[in-house]
Amino acid sequence: MRYDMTPNGNAAGEFDLQGKLGVFTLSDLFQMLSYSNKSGVLTLIQGWNTRTITFQDGRISYVAAGSRLPTMRDLLLRHGKVSRDQIENLARRGYRTDEAIIAELTRTGSITQEDVSLCRDQLLEISIFTLFLWRNCYFTFKAGEIIREGGVNVSVDSMQLIIEGTRRVDEWIEISPVVPSIYMIYRRTNRPPAANPPRDLRSVFRLVDGNRDVATIAGRAGMTQFDTAKALYDLVNAGYVESIPPDKQKVSELFNMAVESIYFKLILFSQGKTAVEFENQLNQFAIENGLKVRMSQGKVLMSDQRTPISPAELVDLYKLFIAIQNNKFSKMFDPVVAQGLMEGLYLHTDPEFQAMMRMYEFIEIEGLLMLEMFGSHQSDDAVEAPA
């Protein structure tokens, strides 16, 4: 089977398989490669969003992305289950892989099997299950290639992934009118039903405060974003909560400050060429995605406050661009430099913008700055820093 449609104008025959989702679904591709025991790399390209999936003898073994995917240890850190000191101490003792670190943390009782299962579920959701929602993206498959860098290992049976991914698509279609994005914020209604919410919805309801979005509530509740979205869907339909779209003006202001800060810091770090490339990529990204934001010599000249794109969609696009750039910088520079590109802005902006930077992951949650926050414990009734 061969298709001559390529995302980058490549000559026909360069790949063993290429085409566009829409004619074929992701489930079709996964099943074909699994049933035929193929080994190689499947690449999915949706605009600036990319994902590479390595198959070995028909089994999905590795996933990497244009933006950095969290590891198991990252997720344990995000949820405050372990500290940076614990991870570094294990590394000094020779425990360097995720598998070795998790095995030792489990053996010593630092984490439970439930902690591990939750993080694995969240990792599958981030790396694979979200792909089943991609539409009209290009794909290529090259047999014999193996990519095992910059991503995460996958050990779950491929057919189980296909079945679960397909099921989730059907349910997402049902709940999407009520929960259109994981960056939608929810608050309690002024006149909720007199009775308490059903027991299985209370952990999510307790965290709804008018400040947290779906992704943040999921992290605080120790749930996947998918299960959190389903709970919010039920709470909305029952009259307990209602949605609040992100503040478009503030989201736009935050993005403008972020990209200007990155450009300025690159200049300070004597990375003028990289700064120019960053500016060009921002402008190209904006053109290709219908954004009005434009930058010239490090200054944002136009913003998206009046762009006819919903606030939630803006967040999705902004987060994608920042994530891709952060991933690129992490590979180019020393960690201190890569983290410093955004930490200065974080330290000197107001608490509201700090909370937004954490919520939308404009700054690496696993960075030293974020880890300091895991030491503080607030009541669930307070306005807390997103996990």
TORVOKOL-232006 format. One record per residue: residue in three letters; y, x, z of N, C-alpha, C in turn; residue number from 1. Coordinates in steps of 0.05 Angstrom, whole numbers. Example, Ala and Ser with C-alpha at 12.3 -4.5 7.8 and 13.67 -1.06 7.14 Angstrom:
! residues 2
  residuo     nyy     nxx     nzz    cayy    caxx    cazz     cyy     cxx     czz  num
      ALA    -114     264     156     -90     246     156     -66     264     156    1
      SER     -45     257     142     -21     273     143       1     258     157    2
! end
This chain:
! residues 387
  residuo     nyy     nxx     nzz    cayy    caxx    cazz     cyy     cxx     czz  num
      MET     -24      17       0       0       0       0      25      17       0    1
      ARG      44      12     -18      68      28     -19      92      11     -27    2
      TYR     115      15     -15     139       0     -21     161      20     -27    3
      ASP     176      16     -48     196      35     -57     223      32     -43    4
      MET     225      14     -24     250      10     -10     252      30      12    5
      THR     274      45      13     277      65      34     305      62      47    6
      PRO     308      68      73     333      65      86     354      85      78    7
      ASN     346     109      68     365     130      63     364     139      34    8
      GLY     354     122      16     353     129     -12     333     150     -19    9
      ASN     313     153      -3     292     173      -8     276     166     -33   10
      ALA     268     186     -47     252     180     -71     225     167     -64   11
      ALA     216     149     -81     191     136     -76     169     157     -75   12
      GLY     150     154     -57     128     172     -54     132     192     -32   13
      GLU     156     194     -20     160     213       1     145     204      26   14
      PHE     142     178      30     127     167      53     102     154      43   15
      ASP      83     151      61      58     138      54      61     108      54   16
      LEU      81      98      70      86      69      71     115      66      78   17
      GLN     129      48      64     157      43      70     165      15      61   18
      GLY     184       4      75     192     -23      68     213     -34      88   19
      LYS     213     -60      91     233     -72     108     220     -95     124   20
      LEU     224     -95     150     214    -118     166     228    -143     157   21
      GLY     214    -164     158     223    -190     147     201    -200     128   22
      VAL     194    -182     109     170    -187      93     145    -183     110   23
      PHE     146    -162     126     124    -156     145     136    -156     173   24
      THR     122    -166     192     131    -165     220     121    -140     232   25
      LEU     133    -133     255     123    -110     270      94    -113     278   26
      SER      86    -137     285      58    -142     292      40    -135     268   27
      ASP      48    -143     244      32    -137     220      28    -106     217   28
      LEU      50     -92     220      49     -63     217      31     -50     239   29
      PHE      35     -58     264      19     -47     286     -11     -53     281   30
      GLN     -17     -78     273     -45     -85     270     -57     -69     247   31
      MET     -43     -66     225     -54     -52     202     -60     -22     209   32
      LEU     -41      -9     223     -45      19     231     -66      22     252   33
      SER     -68       2     270     -89       3     291    -117      -2     280   34
      TYR    -120     -23     263    -146     -29     252    -157      -8     234   35
      SER    -139       6     220    -147      27     201    -149      55     214   36
      ASN    -145      56     241    -147      81     256    -129     103     244   37
      LYS    -105      96     236     -87     115     224     -74     133     245   38
      SER     -68     158     236     -53     177     253     -28     184     237   39
      GLY      -6     184     250      20     190     237      43     178     252   40
      VAL      67     179     240      91     169     254     103     146     239   41
      LEU     107     124     253     121     100     243     150     102     253   42
      THR     168     101     234     197     102     241     210      76     235   43
      LEU     224      65     254     239      40     251     268      46     252   44
      ILE     284      36     232     312      41     230     327      15     228   45
      GLN     343       9     248     360     -15     248     388      -6     253   46
      GLY     403      -1     230     429      10     233     428      37     245   47
      TRP     443      41     267     443      67     281     421      68     302   48
      ASN     406      46     305     385      46     325     359      54     312   49
      THR     346      74     322     321      84     311     299      86     332   50
      ARG     274      84     324     252      88     342     229     101     326   51
      THR     216     121     337     193     133     324     169     128     341   52
      ILE     147     118     329     123     111     344     100     128     332   53
      THR      88     144     349      66     161     340      39     147     344   54
      PHE      24     146     323      -4     135     325     -24     158     323   55
      GLN     -44     157     340     -66     176     339     -92     160     338   56
      ASP    -105     161     315    -130     146     310    -126     116     316   57
      GLY    -103     106     307     -97      77     310     -86      69     336   58
      ARG     -83      88     355     -72      81     381     -44      92     384   59
      ILE     -26      75     395       2      84     400       1     103     423   60
      SER      10     127     418       8     148     439      35     158     449   61
      TYR      57     154     433      82     165     440     105     150     426   62
      VAL     127     146     441     150     132     430     175     148     436   63
      ALA     192     152     416     218     166     420     240     149     406   64
      ALA     265     154     414     287     138     404     311     155     399   65
      GLY     330     144     383     356     158     379     371     161     405   66
      SER     370     141     422     381     142     448     359     150     468   67
      ARG     367     162     490     347     173     508     332     151     522   68
      LEU     305     152     522     289     133     537     284     144     565   69
      PRO     285     127     585     279     136     613     250     144     616   70
      THR     245     162     634     217     169     641     209     154     666   71
      MET     184     156     673     175     143     698     190     153     722   72
      ARG     195     179     723     209     190     746     238     180     746   73
      ASP     250     176     723     277     165     721     278     137     733   74
      LEU     258     121     727     258      93     737     253      93     767   75
      LEU     236     110     777     232     112     806     258     120     820   76
      LEU     274     138     807     299     146     818     319     123     817   77
      ARG     320     108     795     338      86     793     334      65     815   78
      HIS     309      60     821     302      40     841     303      51     869   79
      GLY     311      76     872     313      88     899     286      92     913   80
      LYS     264      93     897     238      97     909     233     126     917   81
      VAL     246     144     903     244     172     909     272     184     907   82
      SER     276     208     917     301     222     916     300     245     897   83
      ARG     322     255     888     323     278     871     310     302     885   84
      ASP     315     305     911     304     328     926     273     327     925   85
      GLN     261     303     927     232     301     926     222     310     899   86
      ILE     235     302     877     227     309     850     229     340     846   87
      GLU     252     351     855     257     379     851     237     396     868   88
      ASN     231     386     892     212     400     909     184     400     896   89
      LEU     176     378     884     150     377     871     150     396     847   90
      ALA     173     397     832     174     415     809     171     444     818   91
      ARG     183     451     840     180     479     850     152     485     858   92
      ARG     137     464     866     109     468     874      90     467     850   93
      GLY     101     463     826      84     464     802      78     437     790   94
      TYR      89     415     802      85     388     791     108     382     771   95
      ARG     103     384     746     124     382     726     122     357     708   96
      THR      99     348     702      96     325     685      98     299     701   97
      ASP     105     277     687     107     251     701      81     244     714   98
      GLU      59     249     700      32     242     711      26     257     737   99
      ALA      32     283     737      27     299     761      45     291     784  100
      ILE      70     286     778      89     278     799      82     251     811  101
      ILE      75     232     794      68     205     804      42     206     821  102
      ALA      23     221     811      -2     224     826       2     235     854  103
      GLU      19     255     856      24     268     882      40     249     900  104
      LEU      61     236     889      77     217     904      59     194     915  105
      THR      41     185     898      22     163     907       3     173     928  106
      ARG      -7     197     925     -26     209     944     -13     212     972  107
      THR      12     220     972      26     224     998      38     198    1010  108
      GLY      36     176     995      46     151    1005      76     147    1001  109
      SER      89     165     986     118     163     981     124     139     963  110
      ILE     105     132     945     108     108     929      82      93     929  111
      THR      83      67     923      59      51     923      50      46     894  112
      GLN      26      35     891      16      29     865      33       7     852  113
      GLU      44     -11     868      62     -32     858      87     -19     846  114
      ASP      97       1     859     121      15     848     114      27     821  115
      VAL      91      39     818      82      51     793      79      30     771  116
      SER      66       8     778      61     -14     759      87     -26     749  117
      LEU     107     -30     767     132     -41     759     146     -22     739  118
      CYS     147       4     746     160      23     728     147      25     701  119
      ARG     120      23     701     106      23     675     112      -1     659  120
      ASP     114     -24     672     121     -49     657     149     -47     646  121
      GLN     168     -36     661     195     -33     652     197     -13     629  122
      LEU     181       8     631     181      29     610     171      17     584  123
      LEU     149       1     585     139     -11     561     159     -31     549  124
      GLU     173     -45     567     193     -64     558     215     -50     543  125
      ILE     225     -28     554     248     -13     542     239       1     516  126
      SER     215      12     516     207      29     493     194      14     470  127
      ILE     179      -7     477     163     -21     456     169     -50     453  128
      PHE     168     -65     475     170     -94     473     196    -104     460  129
      THR     218     -89     465     244     -97     453     243     -95     423  130
      LEU     225     -78     412     223     -74     383     214     -99     369  131
      PHE     199    -116     383     189    -141     370     212    -160     364  132
      LEU     236    -155     375     259    -172     370     275    -161     346  133
      TRP     269    -138     337     284    -126     314     278    -142     289  134
      ARG     298    -147     273     295    -162     248     309    -147     225  135
      ASN     297    -149     202     309    -137     178     314    -107     180  136
      CYS     298     -93     195     301     -64     197     282     -51     177  137
      TYR     290     -27     169     273     -11     151     251       3     167  138
      PHE     229       9     153     208      24     166     196      44     146  139
      THR     187      66     157     171      86     141     148      94     158  140
      PHE     126     102     144     103     114     158      94     138     143  141
      LYS      91     161     157      82     185     145      56     194     159  142
      ALA      34     194     145       8     201     157       7     230     163  143
      GLY      -7     236     185     -12     264     192       9     276     210  144
      GLU      33     264     212      54     275     229      50     266     258  145
      ILE      60     283     276      58     277     304      85     284     317  146
      ILE      97     266     331     122     271     346     117     267     375  147
      ARG     121     288     391     118     286     420     141     301     434  148
      GLU     165     293     427     189     306     438     211     285     442  149
      GLY     224     286     465     247     268     470     240     239     475  150
      GLY     215     234     482     207     206     486     188     203     510  151
      VAL     170     183     508     152     177     530     124     173     520  152
      ASN     105     180     537      76     176     530      70     146     534  153
      VAL      50     136     518      41     109     521      10     110     524  154
      SER       0      96     544     -29      97     549     -41      69     548  155
      VAL     -25      48     542     -36      21     541     -49      16     514  156
      ASP     -70       0     514     -84      -7     489     -65     -20     470  157
      SER     -66     -11     444     -48     -21     424     -50     -51     420  158
      MET     -74     -62     419     -77     -91     415     -65    -107     438  159
      GLN     -67     -96     462     -54    -109     485     -24    -110     481  160
      LEU     -13     -88     471      16     -87     466      24    -107     445  161
      ILE       8    -109     424      14    -128     402      14    -157     412  162
      ILE      -6    -164     427      -9    -191     438      15    -198     456  163
      GLU      21    -179     474      42    -184     494      69    -185     480  164
      GLY      74    -167     461      99    -166     446     104    -191     430  165
      THR      83    -201     417      85    -226     402      91    -250     420  166
      ARG      78    -251     443      82    -273     462     111    -273     471  167
      ARG     122    -249     477     149    -247     487     170    -257     466  168
      VAL     164    -250     441     183    -259     420     185    -290     420  169
      ASP     163    -303     422     163    -333     422     180    -343     446  170
      GLU     176    -331     469     190    -340     493     220    -333     491  171
      TRP     227    -309     480     255    -301     478     270    -321     459  172
      ILE     256    -330     439     269    -349     420     276    -375     436  173
      GLU     259    -383     454     264    -407     470     287    -403     489  174
      ILE     288    -380     503     308    -377     524     335    -365     514  175
      SER     335    -354     489     359    -341     479     385    -358     479  176
      PRO     383    -384     474     408    -400     475     421    -399     503  177
      VAL     405    -396     524     415    -396     551     420    -367     561  178
      VAL     402    -349     553     405    -321     560     405    -304     534  179
      PRO     429    -303     521     430    -290     495     430    -259     496  180
      SER     435    -248     520     437    -219     522     430    -210     550  181
      ILE     419    -186     553     414    -176     580     440    -167     594  182
      TYR     462    -168     579     488    -161     591     505    -186     597  183
      MET     492    -209     596     506    -233     605     506    -234     635  184
      ILE     530    -241     646     533    -243     675     530    -272     684  185
      TYR     519    -276     708     514    -304     718     527    -307     746  186
      ARG     535    -332     751     547    -339     777     534    -365     786  187
      ARG     537    -371     811     526    -396     822     546    -419     814  188
      THR     535    -442     809     551    -465     802     566    -476     826  189
      ASN     588    -489     821     604    -501     844     589    -523     858  190
      ARG     573    -538     844     558    -560     855     529    -558     849  191
      PRO     515    -539     862     486    -536     856     470    -558     869  192
      PRO     445    -562     861     428    -582     873     426    -577     904  193
      ALA     423    -598     918     421    -596     948     398    -580     957  194
      ALA     375    -582     943     351    -568     951     353    -539     943  195
      ASN     339    -522     958     338    -494     951     322    -490     925  196
      PRO     327    -469     910     312    -464     885     282    -461     892  197
      PRO     265    -465     872     236    -460     877     232    -432     887  198
      ARG     211    -428     902     206    -402     916     205    -379     896  199
      ASP     192    -384     872     189    -362     853     215    -353     840  200
      LEU     236    -369     844     262    -362     832     282    -352     852  201
      ARG     275    -352     877     294    -345     898     303    -316     898  202
      SER     285    -298     891     292    -269     891     314    -264     870  203
      VAL     313    -278     848     334    -275     827     359    -290     835  204
      PHE     356    -314     845     379    -330     853     395    -316     874  205
      ARG     382    -303     893     396    -289     915     414    -267     905  206
      LEU     408    -256     881     423    -234     871     445    -242     851  207
      VAL     447    -268     845     468    -278     827     494    -280     842  208
      ASP     514    -264     833     539    -263     848     564    -264     831  209
      GLY     561    -268     805     585    -268     787     593    -241     778  210
      ASN     579    -220     787     585    -193     779     562    -179     764  211
      ARG     538    -186     771     514    -174     760     505    -187     734  212
      ASP     496    -171     715     485    -182     690     454    -182     693  213
      VAL     441    -191     672     412    -194     673     398    -168     679  214
      ALA     406    -146     666     394    -120     669     397    -111     698  215
      THR     421    -115     709     426    -106     737     410    -122     757  216
      ILE     408    -148     753     393    -165     771     363    -156     770  217
      ALA     354    -150     746     326    -142     743     320    -117     759  218
      GLY     339     -97     758     335     -73     773     335     -77     802  219
      ARG     353     -95     812     355    -100     841     331    -116     851  220
      ALA     321    -134     833     298    -151     842     271    -137     838  221
      GLY     271    -114     825     245    -101     820     228    -117     800  222
      MET     241    -127     779     228    -143     759     234    -132     731  223
      THR     219    -140     711     226    -133     684     250    -151     675  224
      GLN     265    -141     655     287    -157     645     277    -183     633  225
      PHE     254    -183     621     243    -207     609     237    -228     630  226
      ASP     224    -220     652     218    -240     673     244    -249     687  227
      THR     263    -232     689     289    -239     701     303    -259     683  228
      ALA     303    -255     657     316    -274     639     302    -301     640  229
      LYS     276    -301     642     262    -327     644     270    -342     670  230
      ALA     272    -327     692     281    -339     717     309    -350     715  231
      LEU     327    -336     703     355    -345     700     355    -370     681  232
      TYR     339    -370     661     337    -393     643     329    -418     660  233
      ASP     310    -415     677     302    -438     694     324    -446     714  234
      LEU     338    -426     725     359    -432     744     383    -446     730  235
      VAL     389    -438     706     411    -451     691     404    -480     685  236
      ASN     380    -484     675     371    -511     668     369    -529     692  237
      ALA     364    -517     715     362    -533     740     389    -538     753  238
      GLY     410    -525     742     437    -529     752     446    -511     775  239
      TYR     431    -490     780     437    -472     803     457    -450     794  240
      VAL     456    -440     770     473    -419     761     484    -425     733  241
      GLU     505    -410     726     517    -412     699     525    -385     689  242
      SER     528    -382     664     535    -355     652     565    -350     652  243
      ILE     572    -325     653     599    -316     649     598    -293     628  244
      PRO     609    -298     604     609    -276     585     624    -252     595  245
      PRO     616    -227     588     632    -204     596     661    -206     588  246
      ASP     679    -194     603     707    -195     597     712    -177     572  247
      LYS     719    -190     550     722    -175     525     743    -154     526  248
      GLN     766    -160     538     787    -141     540     779    -116     556  249
      LYS     767    -121     579     759     -99     596     737     -82     584  250
      VAL     718     -95     570     697     -81     557     708     -63     535  251
      SER     728     -73     520     741     -58     499     757     -35     511  252
      GLU     771     -40     533     787     -19     546     769       3     556  253
      LEU     746      -4     568     727      16     578     717      34     556  254
      PHE     709      22     534     699      37     511     720      56     501  255
      ASN     745      46     498     766      63     488     771      87     507  256
      MET     771      82     533     774     104     552     751     124     550  257
      ALA     727     113     547     703     130     546     703     149     522  258
      VAL     709     139     499     708     156     475     731     176     475  259
      GLU     754     168     485     776     187     488     770     209     508  260
      SER     757     201     529     749     221     550     729     241     538  261
      ILE     709     231     523     689     249     512     702     269     493  262
      TYR     720     259     475     734     276     456     750     298     471  263
      PHE     765     289     491     782     308     506     766     329     520  264
      LYS     743     321     533     726     340     547     713     360     527  265
      LEU     706     350     504     694     368     484     714     390     476  266
      ILE     740     382     473     761     402     467     763     422     490  267
      LEU     763     412     515     765     429     538     742     449     540  268
      PHE     718     440     531     695     457     531     693     475     506  269
      SER     715     476     491     716     493     467     696     484     446  270
      GLN     692     458     444     674     446     424     689     429     404  271
      GLY     710     442     392     727     427     374     712     415     350  272
      LYS     694     430     338     678     420     315     662     396     323  273
      THR     650     397     347     634     374     357     652     350     362  274
      ALA     676     355     372     695     334     377     702     319     351  275
      VAL     707     335     330     714     322     304     690     307     293  276
      GLU     666     318     296     642     303     287     639     277     303  277
      PHE     644     279     329     642     255     346     661     233     336  278
      GLU     686     241     331     706     222     321     698     210     294  279
      ASN     688     226     276     679     216     250     655     197     253  280
      GLN     637     203     271     614     185     276     623     159     288  281
      LEU     642     160     306     652     135     318     664     117     296  282
      ASN     681     129     279     693     113     258     673     102     238  283
      GLN     653     118     232     632     109     214     615      87     226  284
      PHE     608      90     252     593      70     267     609      44     267  285
      ALA     635      45     272     652      21     273     652       7     246  286
      ILE     655      22     224     656      10     198     629      -5     191  287
      GLU     607       9     198     581      -2     191     573     -26     208  288
      ASN     586     -29     231     579     -51     249     601     -72     252  289
      GLY     621     -71     235     641     -91     235     661     -90     258  290
      LEU     664     -66     271     682     -62     293     710     -54     282  291
      LYS     731     -60     296     758     -52     288     767     -26     300  292
      VAL     753     -17     321     761       7     335     761      31     316  293
      ARG     783      47     317     786      71     301     798      93     318  294
      MET     790     117     313     801     140     328     812     161     309  295
      SER     835     173     317     846     195     301     857     216     320  296
      GLN     847     241     317     855     263     333     852     257     363  297
      GLY     830     243     370     823     239     398     836     214     410  298
      LYS     852     200     395     866     176     405     856     151     391  299
      VAL     850     130     407     842     104     395     866      90     385  300
      LEU     867      85     358     890      73     346     887      43     343  301
      MET     862      34     341     856       5     339     834      -2     358  302
      SER     834     -26     370     813     -34     388     800     -59     378  303
      ASP     780     -68     394     764     -91     386     771    -117     402  304
      GLN     794    -117     415     800    -141     431     802    -166     415  305
      ARG     809    -164     389     810    -188     372     789    -188     351  306
      THR     769    -171     354     747    -172     335     730    -197     339  307
      PRO     723    -211     318     707    -236     321     678    -231     327  308
      ILE     673    -213     346     646    -207     356     645    -215     385  309
      SER     624    -228     393     622    -238     421     623    -214     440  310
      PRO     632    -218     465     633    -197     485     605    -184     490  311
      ALA     584    -201     491     557    -190     495     549    -173     472  312
      GLU     555    -181     448     548    -164     424     564    -138     424  313
      LEU     589    -139     433     605    -115     436     592     -95     455  314
      VAL     583    -105     478     570     -88     497     545     -75     485  315
      ASP     529     -91     470     505     -80     458     512     -57     439  316
      LEU     533     -61     422     541     -40     403     553     -16     417  317
      TYR     570     -20     436     582       2     451     561      18     465  318
      LYS     543       4     479     522      18     494     505      34     475  319
      LEU     498      24     452     482      38     432     496      64     424  320
      PHE     522      62     417     536      86     408     538     107     430  321
      ILE     545      99     454     547     118     476     519     130     482  322
      ALA     498     114     482     471     124     488     463     145     467  323
      ILE     468     140     442     461     159     421     476     185     425  324
      GLN     502     183     431     518     207     435     509     222     460  325
      ASN     504     208     482     494     221     506     468     236     501  326
      ASN     450     223     486     425     236     480     429     261     463  327
      LYS     447     260     444     452     284     428     465     306     444  328
      PHE     484     299     461     497     320     478     478     332     498  329
      SER     459     316     508     440     327     527     422     349     514  330
      LYS     418     347     488     402     367     474     419     391     465  331
      MET     445     387     462     462     408     452     473     426     475  332
      PHE     479     414     498     493     428     519     477     431     545  333
      ASP     486     449     561     476     451     588     480     425     603  334
      PRO     462     417     621     465     391     635     492     388     649  335
      VAL     503     409     660     529     407     673     551     398     653  336
      VAL     550     410     629     570     402     609     565     374     599  337
      ALA     539     367     593     533     341     582     541     319     602  338
      GLN     536     322     628     543     302     648     574     302     652  339
      GLY     586     326     649     615     327     654     632     313     633  340
      LEU     620     307     609     635     293     589     644     265     598  341
      MET     629     253     617     636     226     626     642     225     655  342
      GLU     634     244     671     638     243     700     667     244     708  343
      GLY     684     258     693     712     259     699     725     232     698  344
      LEU     718     217     676     729     190     674     719     173     697  345
      TYR     693     175     703     682     159     724     696     164     751  346
      LEU     701     189     757     713     196     783     742     186     786  347
      HIS     756     184     764     784     178     765     792     150     755  348
      THR     772     133     750     778     106     742     775      87     766  349
      ASP     783      62     764     782      44     787     753      33     791  350
      PRO     747      22     814     720      14     821     709      -6     801  351
      GLU     725     -24     790     715     -43     771     704     -30     746  352
      PHE     719     -10     735     709       4     712     686      22     719  353
      GLN     685      33     743     662      48     751     637      31     751  354
      ALA     639       6     762     616     -12     762     607     -18     734  355
      MET     626     -22     715     619     -27     688     605      -3     675  356
      MET     615      21     681     602      45     670     573      47     679  357
      ARG     568      40     704     541      41     714     524      18     701  358
      MET     536      -5     700     522     -28     689     513     -24     660  359
      TYR     532     -13     644     526     -10     616     515      18     609  360
      GLU     510      34     630     498      60     627     514      79     609  361
      PHE     541      77     612     558      96     597     555     124     610  362
      ILE     547     124     635     542     150     648     512     149     656  363
      GLU     499     172     654     471     174     660     465     167     689  364
      ILE     450     146     693     443     137     720     428     158     735  365
      GLU     413     175     720     397     195     734     414     220     741  366
      GLY     439     220     733     456     243     739     461     246     768  367
      LEU     471     269     776     475     274     805     495     254     817  368
      LEU     515     247     802     535     228     812     522     201     820  369
      MET     504     191     803     492     166     809     472     168     833  370
      LEU     459     191     835     439     193     855     451     192     883  371
      GLU     475     200     886     489     200     912     491     171     922  372
      MET     491     152     903     494     124     911     469     112     923  373
      PHE     446     124     916     421     113     926     419     116     956  374
      GLY     435     134     968     434     138     997     447     116    1012  375
      SER     464     100     999     478      78    1014     462      52    1012  376
      HIS     462      37    1034     447      12    1034     466     -10    1043  377
      GLN     468     -31    1025     486     -53    1031     469     -78    1032  378
      SER     479     -99    1044     465    -124    1045     465    -137    1018  379
      ASP     445    -154    1013     443    -166     987     466    -186     983  380
      ASP     480    -194    1003     502    -213    1000     527    -199     992  381
      ALA     528    -172     994     552    -157     986     552    -152     957  382
      VAL     575    -145     946     577    -136     918     567    -108     917  383
      GLU     544    -103     905     531     -77     906     534     -62     880  384
      ALA     531     -36     881     530     -20     857     504     -27     842  385
      PRO     505     -32     816     481     -38     801     461     -16     803  386
      ALA     435     -25     805     414      -4     807     410       9     780  387
! end
